[in-house]
Amino acid sequence: MTLADRLAQHCARPIRAGDRKRASLHLVAWTGAAALAASAPSAQPFWQGLKALSLPDDPWHTLLFEASLGSLFEMDDTHRQALVHPAPVIVPVALAVARQNGASGQAILDAMVRGYEAMIRMGMSVGPTHYRYWHNTSTCGTVGAAVTAAHLLCLSAEQTAHAIRLALVQTSGLWQTRLDPCDAKPWHLSRTAQTGVQAAYLAQAGLRGPAFALEGKKGFFAATCPDARPEMLAAVLDADWQIHATSFKPWAACRHAHPAIHAAVGLRDTWSSQADALPWAEVQHIEIRTYDDAIAFCDRPDPSDAAQARFSLQHGVAVALCHGAPSPAAFDAPAIADPQIFTLRKTVRLVADAEYCQRYPLHFGARVTVYWHNGKCLSHAVHDTLGDPECPLSETVLLGIADNALASAGWQESERHARLAHTCALTQDTTGTGVAALSPLRPRDTSPSS
């Protein structure tokens, strides 16, 4: 039995009501993040560019566009050990294939659970060196997308294994996208989603992928994963389905910035009502102690736009110290130019801390300490970040985050509540009512079908 066979069988296990409920919460979180992105100017180039070979109502155009949205505002969910963001890939695939085939809400959620599992298992198997050069969400996401689509197409285990193999021979996503100012990262996810869906349809039609696409001498692991851990593809882990071990993001920033932001919010909360009166001009420096990847991804003392600000430890912490938990607007141009935030950013020092490095990636942690010229200092640390399974967000809070995102996108209260209620009700849907597609042309379309 090849690794693709083992992964396909592993993802075919029974799904319970609690698993579907968890999937519905991830769909709620994606809905808010994607709708907010769809309403933003940054979504327009994707909408226009993706029309080149399709029409706006073409299902491929819808899939590619929705897959570009989930990461635009950096509000995508995260699996820490796999270092993947499943929802931006898995949700658009599940919705697209369900729209084409009239699948039920329960089938959508089941497909999400299976797609998350495949994508996360792949992320845990590729090893840390892969993540230095490759965008795990893209490279591992093709497999998750293929398994998601395979479930909705009712493929056999053998066909699903071929969908996995066909997806693997096309997988890509270079991390140079985070080193240069560019707009390629969302395009990674559009292509990832498309590749996975096409692989499933091709497998349904009888096409085969290379049997040893993962473990072969010229396979995926040999080419891109020098320290691969293939045993993780089907290892017994604490969570029965890995969707339960996937973290939610409360703030519109890179997940690697969240521990420091969380620590800064906690530090500010210790000051309570005195926070606004603190002498910011007398701050000597701010120290952020965290793990290596947080610094590698988010060391941006002078962000020039919102995209860079969302990947800036310095900016996220400065905002959190000044104003508390950051809203999506806290990363926009006015906040970047704010004199007080600008001044605080300049004082930040980043330190790779041995404790946090050792616990990473199973735990994302940070400590923030503020030093004043008069010798006073205040410090706060977090060892797990808000939204992680160890520090969970309640269903009410998650619905509130999604509702606020929809409101920021221009949705009216009745429209927001209808969309979120419909999403939550998918756990009971066995008839195939569908989920309306998002677009910048119809930002408040909440009809029950597309």
C-alpha positions as CSV (number, residue, x, y, z in Angstrom):
1,M,0.0,0.0,0.0
2,T,1.5,3.4,-1.0
3,L,1.4,6.5,1.1
4,A,-1.3,8.0,-1.1
5,D,-3.5,4.9,-0.5
6,R,-2.9,5.1,3.3
7,L,-3.8,8.8,3.4
8,A,-6.9,8.2,1.3
9,Q,-8.1,5.4,3.7
10,H,-7.3,7.5,6.7
11,C,-9.5,10.3,5.5
12,A,-12.4,8.0,4.8
13,R,-13.1,7.3,8.5
14,P,-16.6,8.0,10.0
15,I,-17.5,11.6,10.8
16,R,-19.7,12.5,13.9
17,A,-22.0,15.4,14.6
18,G,-19.4,17.1,16.7
19,D,-17.0,17.1,13.8
20,R,-19.6,18.7,11.5
21,K,-20.3,21.3,14.2
22,R,-16.6,22.2,14.3
23,A,-16.4,22.4,10.5
24,S,-19.4,24.9,10.6
25,L,-17.4,27.2,12.9
26,H,-14.5,27.2,10.5
27,L,-16.9,28.0,7.7
28,V,-18.3,30.9,9.8
29,A,-14.8,32.3,10.4
30,W,-13.9,31.9,6.7
31,T,-17.2,33.7,5.7
32,G,-16.3,36.8,7.7
33,A,-12.7,36.9,6.5
34,A,-13.5,36.3,2.8
35,A,-16.5,38.7,2.7
36,L,-14.3,41.4,4.2
37,A,-11.6,40.7,1.6
38,A,-14.1,40.6,-1.2
39,S,-15.2,44.2,-0.4
40,A,-11.6,45.5,-0.3
41,P,-9.8,47.2,-3.3
42,S,-7.1,44.5,-3.1
43,A,-9.7,41.9,-4.3
44,Q,-10.4,43.8,-7.5
45,P,-7.3,42.8,-9.4
46,F,-8.0,39.1,-8.7
47,W,-11.7,39.5,-9.8
48,Q,-10.6,41.2,-13.0
49,G,-7.6,39.1,-13.8
50,L,-9.3,35.8,-13.2
51,K,-12.0,36.8,-15.8
52,A,-9.5,36.5,-18.6
53,L,-10.4,32.9,-19.4
54,S,-13.8,32.7,-17.8
55,L,-17.0,34.7,-17.2
56,P,-18.0,36.1,-13.8
57,D,-20.7,33.4,-13.4
58,D,-18.4,30.6,-14.5
59,P,-17.9,28.1,-11.6
60,W,-14.1,28.1,-12.2
61,H,-14.0,31.9,-11.9
62,T,-16.0,31.7,-8.6
63,L,-13.6,29.0,-7.2
64,L,-10.5,30.9,-8.1
65,F,-11.8,34.2,-6.8
66,E,-13.1,32.8,-3.5
67,A,-9.9,30.9,-3.0
68,S,-7.9,34.2,-3.3
69,L,-9.9,35.8,-0.5
70,G,-9.3,33.8,2.7
71,S,-5.7,35.0,3.2
72,L,-6.0,38.6,2.0
73,F,-6.7,40.0,5.5
74,E,-4.7,37.3,7.3
75,M,-7.7,36.1,9.2
76,D,-7.3,32.5,8.1
77,D,-7.3,29.6,10.6
78,T,-4.0,27.8,11.4
79,H,-2.8,24.4,12.3
80,R,0.4,24.9,14.3
81,Q,2.3,21.7,13.8
82,A,1.5,21.5,10.1
83,L,2.0,25.2,9.5
84,V,-0.9,25.4,7.1
85,H,-4.0,27.6,6.8
86,P,-6.7,25.2,5.7
87,A,-9.9,27.3,5.3
88,P,-8.7,29.5,2.4
89,V,-8.2,26.4,0.3
90,I,-10.7,23.8,1.6
91,V,-13.8,26.0,2.1
92,P,-13.9,27.4,-1.5
93,V,-13.3,23.9,-2.9
94,A,-16.1,22.4,-0.8
95,L,-18.5,25.2,-1.8
96,A,-17.6,25.1,-5.5
97,V,-18.0,21.3,-5.9
98,A,-21.2,21.3,-3.8
99,R,-22.7,24.0,-6.0
100,Q,-21.9,22.0,-9.1
101,N,-23.4,18.8,-7.7
102,G,-26.2,20.0,-5.4
103,A,-24.5,18.5,-2.3
104,S,-26.1,18.9,1.1
105,G,-24.8,21.1,3.9
106,Q,-23.8,18.0,5.8
107,A,-21.8,16.7,2.8
108,I,-20.0,20.1,2.6
109,L,-19.0,19.9,6.2
110,D,-17.9,16.3,6.0
111,A,-15.8,17.2,2.9
112,M,-14.2,20.0,4.9
113,V,-13.3,17.6,7.8
114,R,-11.7,15.2,5.4
115,G,-9.9,18.0,3.4
116,Y,-8.6,19.6,6.6
117,E,-7.3,16.2,7.6
118,A,-5.4,15.5,4.4
119,M,-3.9,19.0,4.2
120,I,-2.9,19.0,7.8
121,R,-1.4,15.5,7.7
122,M,0.6,16.6,4.6
123,G,1.8,19.7,6.5
124,M,3.0,17.6,9.4
125,S,4.8,15.2,7.1
126,V,6.9,17.6,5.0
127,G,9.4,18.6,7.8
128,P,10.7,22.0,8.8
129,T,13.1,22.5,5.9
130,H,10.3,22.4,3.4
131,Y,8.7,25.4,5.2
132,R,11.8,27.5,4.7
133,Y,11.3,27.6,1.0
134,W,7.8,26.4,0.3
135,H,4.4,27.8,1.2
136,N,2.9,24.8,3.1
137,T,-0.6,26.0,2.6
138,S,-0.1,25.9,-1.1
139,T,2.0,22.7,-1.5
140,C,0.0,20.7,1.0
141,G,-3.3,22.3,0.1
142,T,-3.5,20.7,-3.3
143,V,-3.8,17.3,-1.5
144,G,-6.4,18.7,0.9
145,A,-8.4,20.2,-2.0
146,A,-8.3,16.9,-3.9
147,V,-9.6,14.9,-0.9
148,T,-12.3,17.5,-0.3
149,A,-13.5,17.4,-3.9
150,A,-13.2,13.6,-4.0
151,H,-15.6,13.2,-1.1
152,L,-18.2,15.4,-2.7
153,L,-17.8,13.5,-6.0
154,C,-18.3,10.2,-4.1
155,L,-15.0,8.8,-5.3
156,S,-13.7,5.4,-4.1
157,A,-10.6,5.1,-1.9
158,E,-8.6,4.1,-4.9
159,Q,-9.9,7.0,-7.0
160,T,-9.2,9.4,-4.1
161,A,-5.6,8.1,-3.9
162,H,-5.2,8.8,-7.6
163,A,-6.6,12.3,-7.0
164,I,-4.0,12.8,-4.3
165,R,-1.2,11.7,-6.7
166,L,-2.5,13.8,-9.6
167,A,-2.6,16.9,-7.3
168,L,0.9,16.2,-6.0
169,V,2.6,16.3,-9.5
170,Q,1.3,19.9,-9.9
171,T,1.8,21.3,-6.4
172,S,3.9,24.5,-5.9
173,G,4.2,27.7,-4.0
174,L,7.5,29.5,-3.4
175,W,8.1,31.5,-0.2
176,Q,9.9,34.2,-2.2
177,T,6.4,35.7,-2.2
178,R,6.9,36.9,1.4
179,L,10.4,38.4,0.8
180,D,9.5,40.7,-2.1
181,P,6.6,43.2,-2.3
182,C,4.1,41.3,-4.4
183,D,0.5,40.1,-4.7
184,A,1.3,36.4,-5.5
185,K,0.3,34.8,-2.2
186,P,-3.5,34.7,-2.8
187,W,-2.7,33.4,-6.3
188,H,-1.0,30.5,-4.7
189,L,-4.3,29.5,-3.1
190,S,-6.4,30.0,-6.2
191,R,-4.2,27.6,-8.2
192,T,-4.0,25.2,-5.2
193,A,-7.8,25.0,-5.1
194,Q,-8.1,24.6,-8.8
195,T,-5.4,21.9,-9.0
196,G,-7.1,19.8,-6.3
197,V,-10.5,20.0,-7.9
198,Q,-9.2,19.2,-11.3
199,A,-7.3,16.3,-9.9
200,A,-10.5,14.9,-8.3
201,Y,-12.4,15.2,-11.6
202,L,-9.6,13.6,-13.6
203,A,-9.5,10.7,-11.1
204,Q,-13.3,10.4,-11.4
205,A,-12.8,10.1,-15.2
206,G,-10.3,7.3,-14.7
207,L,-6.9,9.0,-14.9
208,R,-4.1,7.7,-12.7
209,G,-1.3,9.5,-11.0
210,P,2.2,8.0,-10.3
211,A,1.8,5.3,-7.7
212,F,4.7,6.6,-5.6
213,A,4.1,10.4,-6.1
214,L,5.0,10.9,-2.4
215,E,7.7,8.5,-1.6
216,G,9.2,7.7,-5.0
217,K,12.9,8.5,-5.8
218,K,11.7,11.4,-7.9
219,G,8.6,12.0,-5.8
220,F,7.4,14.9,-3.7
221,F,9.3,14.1,-0.6
222,A,12.6,13.5,-2.4
223,A,12.3,16.7,-4.4
224,T,11.1,19.2,-1.6
225,C,11.3,17.6,1.8
226,P,14.9,16.6,3.0
227,D,13.6,15.9,6.5
228,A,10.2,14.4,5.6
229,R,8.2,12.6,8.2
230,P,5.9,10.3,6.1
231,E,4.7,8.4,9.2
232,M,2.7,11.5,10.1
233,L,0.3,10.9,7.2
234,A,-1.6,8.4,9.3
235,A,-0.1,8.5,12.8
236,V,-2.4,8.2,15.8
237,L,-2.7,11.7,17.4
238,D,-4.6,13.2,20.3
239,A,-7.3,14.8,18.1
240,D,-9.4,12.2,16.2
241,W,-9.8,14.7,13.3
242,Q,-7.2,17.4,13.0
243,I,-9.8,20.1,12.4
244,H,-10.3,20.1,16.2
245,A,-6.6,21.0,16.6
246,T,-6.8,23.9,14.2
247,S,-6.6,27.4,15.7
248,F,-8.8,30.4,14.9
249,K,-7.4,33.9,14.4
250,P,-9.0,36.8,16.4
251,W,-7.0,39.5,14.6
252,A,-6.2,40.4,11.0
253,A,-2.5,39.6,11.2
254,C,0.0,36.8,10.4
255,R,-0.5,34.0,13.0
256,H,3.2,34.3,13.9
257,A,2.4,37.9,15.1
258,H,-0.5,36.8,17.3
259,P,1.5,35.6,20.3
260,A,3.2,39.0,20.7
261,I,-0.1,40.8,20.1
262,H,-1.8,38.6,22.6
263,A,0.9,39.3,25.2
264,A,0.7,43.1,24.5
265,V,-3.0,43.1,25.0
266,G,-2.5,41.2,28.3
267,L,0.1,43.7,29.3
268,R,-2.1,46.6,28.5
269,D,-5.0,45.0,30.4
270,T,-2.9,45.0,33.6
271,W,-2.9,48.8,33.4
272,S,-6.7,48.9,33.1
273,S,-8.0,52.5,33.1
274,Q,-4.5,54.0,33.4
275,A,-3.5,52.8,29.9
276,D,-4.4,56.0,28.1
277,A,-2.4,58.0,30.6
278,L,0.9,56.1,30.2
279,P,3.9,58.3,29.1
280,W,4.5,56.8,25.7
281,A,7.1,59.5,24.9
282,E,9.2,58.2,27.8
283,V,9.4,54.6,26.7
284,Q,13.0,53.5,26.4
285,H,12.3,50.4,24.4
286,I,9.9,47.5,24.0
287,E,11.3,43.9,23.9
288,I,9.5,41.1,22.2
289,R,10.8,37.6,23.0
290,T,9.4,34.9,20.7
291,Y,10.4,32.0,18.4
292,D,12.6,32.2,15.3
293,D,9.9,31.9,12.6
294,A,7.9,34.7,14.2
295,I,10.9,36.9,13.6
296,A,11.7,35.5,10.2
297,F,8.2,36.2,9.0
298,C,7.3,39.3,10.9
299,D,10.3,41.5,11.4
300,R,9.0,44.7,9.7
301,P,9.8,47.8,11.8
302,D,8.7,50.1,8.9
303,P,5.6,48.7,7.2
304,S,4.6,50.7,4.2
305,D,1.1,49.3,3.6
306,A,-1.5,47.1,5.2
307,A,-0.1,43.9,3.8
308,Q,3.3,44.6,5.5
309,A,1.7,45.8,8.7
310,R,-0.1,42.5,9.1
311,F,3.3,40.9,9.0
312,S,4.9,43.3,11.5
313,L,5.5,42.3,15.1
314,Q,6.5,45.9,15.7
315,H,3.3,47.3,14.4
316,G,1.0,44.7,15.9
317,V,2.5,45.2,19.4
318,A,2.5,49.0,19.2
319,V,-1.2,49.0,18.2
320,A,-2.1,46.5,21.0
321,L,-0.3,48.6,23.6
322,C,-1.9,51.8,22.5
323,H,-5.4,50.7,21.8
324,G,-5.9,47.1,22.9
325,A,-7.0,44.2,20.7
326,P,-6.6,45.4,17.1
327,S,-9.4,45.7,14.6
328,P,-8.8,45.0,10.9
329,A,-8.5,48.8,10.4
330,A,-5.6,48.9,12.8
331,F,-3.3,47.7,10.0
332,D,-4.5,50.3,7.4
333,A,-2.6,53.4,6.4
334,P,-3.9,55.8,9.1
335,A,-2.8,53.5,11.8
336,I,0.6,52.9,10.2
337,A,1.1,56.7,10.0
338,D,-0.2,57.4,13.6
339,P,2.7,59.3,15.3
340,Q,2.3,57.4,18.6
341,I,2.3,54.0,16.9
342,F,5.2,55.1,14.7
343,T,7.3,56.2,17.7
344,L,6.6,52.9,19.6
345,R,7.5,50.8,16.6
346,K,10.9,52.4,16.4
347,T,11.7,51.3,20.0
348,V,10.9,47.5,19.5
349,R,13.7,45.0,19.8
350,L,13.2,41.4,18.8
351,V,14.8,38.5,20.6
352,A,14.7,34.8,19.6
353,D,14.0,33.1,23.0
354,A,15.2,29.6,23.6
355,E,12.0,28.6,25.6
356,Y,9.6,29.7,22.8
357,C,11.9,28.2,20.1
358,Q,11.9,24.9,21.9
359,R,8.1,24.7,22.3
360,Y,7.5,25.8,18.6
361,P,5.6,24.7,16.5
362,L,3.4,22.8,18.9
363,H,2.9,26.0,20.9
364,F,3.1,29.7,19.7
365,G,4.3,31.9,22.5
366,A,5.8,35.3,23.2
367,R,6.7,37.8,26.0
368,V,6.4,41.5,25.7
369,T,8.2,43.9,28.1
370,V,8.0,47.7,28.1
371,Y,11.0,49.6,29.6
372,W,10.8,53.3,30.6
373,H,13.6,55.7,31.0
374,N,12.8,56.0,34.7
375,G,13.7,52.3,35.2
376,K,10.1,51.1,35.4
377,C,9.2,48.0,33.3
378,L,6.1,45.9,32.8
379,S,6.0,42.5,31.2
380,H,3.4,39.9,30.1
381,A,3.9,36.4,28.5
382,V,1.6,33.9,26.7
383,H,2.6,30.3,26.1
384,D,-0.4,29.6,23.9
385,T,-2.2,32.1,21.7
386,L,-5.8,33.2,21.8
387,G,-7.7,31.0,19.4
388,D,-5.5,27.9,20.0
389,P,-7.1,24.8,21.4
390,E,-5.5,25.5,24.8
391,C,-6.9,29.1,24.7
392,P,-10.1,28.7,22.7
393,L,-12.6,31.2,21.4
394,S,-16.2,30.5,22.2
395,E,-18.8,30.0,19.5
396,T,-20.3,33.4,20.5
397,V,-17.0,35.1,20.1
398,L,-16.3,33.5,16.7
399,L,-19.8,34.5,15.5
400,G,-19.1,38.1,16.7
401,I,-15.7,38.2,14.9
402,A,-17.4,37.1,11.7
403,D,-20.3,39.5,12.2
404,N,-17.9,42.4,12.7
405,A,-16.0,41.5,9.5
406,L,-19.3,41.3,7.5
407,A,-20.3,44.7,9.0
408,S,-16.9,46.2,8.0
409,A,-17.6,44.8,4.5
410,G,-20.8,46.8,4.3
411,W,-23.4,44.0,5.0
412,Q,-26.5,45.2,6.8
413,E,-27.5,43.6,10.1
414,S,-30.3,41.5,8.7
415,E,-28.1,40.2,5.8
416,R,-25.2,39.4,8.2
417,H,-27.5,37.4,10.5
418,A,-29.1,35.6,7.7
419,R,-25.8,34.5,6.2
420,L,-24.3,33.4,9.5
421,A,-27.6,31.6,10.5
422,H,-27.6,29.7,7.2
423,T,-24.0,28.7,7.6
424,C,-24.6,27.4,11.1
425,A,-27.7,25.5,9.9
426,L,-25.7,23.4,7.4
427,T,-25.1,20.9,10.2
428,Q,-28.8,19.9,9.8
429,D,-29.1,20.3,6.0
430,T,-29.5,17.1,4.1
431,T,-31.2,18.6,1.0
432,G,-28.5,20.8,-0.7
433,T,-29.7,24.4,-0.2
434,G,-26.3,25.7,-1.2
435,V,-24.2,28.7,-0.1
436,A,-24.2,31.9,-2.1
437,A,-20.9,32.9,-3.8
438,L,-19.0,36.0,-2.8
439,S,-18.0,38.7,-5.2
440,P,-17.1,42.4,-5.2
441,L,-20.1,43.0,-7.5
442,R,-22.6,41.4,-5.1
443,P,-21.0,41.9,-1.7
444,R,-24.3,41.3,0.2
445,D,-25.7,38.4,-1.8
446,T,-27.2,36.1,0.9
447,S,-29.6,34.1,-1.3
448,P,-29.6,30.4,-0.3
449,S,-28.2,29.2,-3.6
450,S,-25.8,30.4,-6.2
